[in-house]
Amino acid sequence: MNASYTYFLILAASLAGPLALSFDKKVAFYKKWKFLFPAMILPAVFYIIWDSYFTSRGVWSFNESYISGVKYFGLPIEEILFFFVVPYCCVFIYECIRCYFPQIKEGKWAGSFLKMLAVVLLATGLLSYQLYYTSWTFILLSFFLLLFFLLKKYFTSFHSAVFLIAYAVILIPFLVVNGFLTAIPVVLYNDAENLGVRLYTIPFEDVFYGMLLIFLNIIIFEQLRSRL
């Protein structure tokens, strides 16, 4: 196998299951594509700009041996596809949990947990201001969570409890995929820009980097579904 297809094959393998199961009768995820595909655009643009900037600053880089070599905005085409493939898979898991476990109700615990998380992340991000990956990731996630609570009356379709339970499940495949990307390694992180704490080969910050990506996709997905 040509090693330059490694990143692409990891993405294809990640997408295969959720895409094939999108036609499951109970979830019927394919019927929700009209909400999902538009919902993915803004978060993807935001993350591509962020990713491109961090790549240019050397916060992380890509191993040329494992990518196709096709680049846009200084990023491998595979990295751009990541911001569509991963949200598709994660929103699919979220929707499966929502459909198969309708008994999950919104509770104060979920809102309290997210508020506490936002405060802790904000404090840690500010204290780690010299670490680009840590500070940006923690502060941005904190900002969007706090903004959500300030404007919560406009986002009644978003359920914090379902999101948290879904993200706990999502973390398993998310960390597996990121584990492959960092162990091979396809993506190389500059530890001078993060806390230096690793979950196997994965920077701790990836947990919250992914959380923000999925949070943005789901909240827009739910808004579009409630209005269209």
Sequence and secondary structure as in RCSB ss.txt:
>XXXX:A:sequence
MNASYTYFLILAASLAGPLALSFDKKVAFYKKWKFLFPAMILPAVFYIIWDSYFTSRGVWSFNESYISGVKYFGL
PIEEILFFFVVPYCCVFIYECIRCYFPQIKEGKWAGSFLKMLAVVLLATGLLSYQLYYTSWTFILLSFFLLLFFL
LKKYFTSFHSAVFLIAYAVILIPFLVVNGFLTAIPVVLYNDAENLGVRLYTIPFEDVFYGMLLIFLNIIIFEQLR
SRL
>XXXX:A:secstr
  GGGHHHHHHHHHHHHHHHGGG TTT GGGGHHHHHHHHHHHHHHHHHHHHHHHHHTSEEE GGGS S EETTE
EHHHHHHHHHHHHHHHHHHHHHHHH TT    HHHHHHHHHHHHHHHHHHHHTTT HHHHHHHHHHHHHHHHHHH
TGGG TT  HHHHHHHHHHHHHHHHHHHHHHHHTTSEEE GGGS   EETTEETTHHHHHHHHHHHHHHHHHHHH
HH 
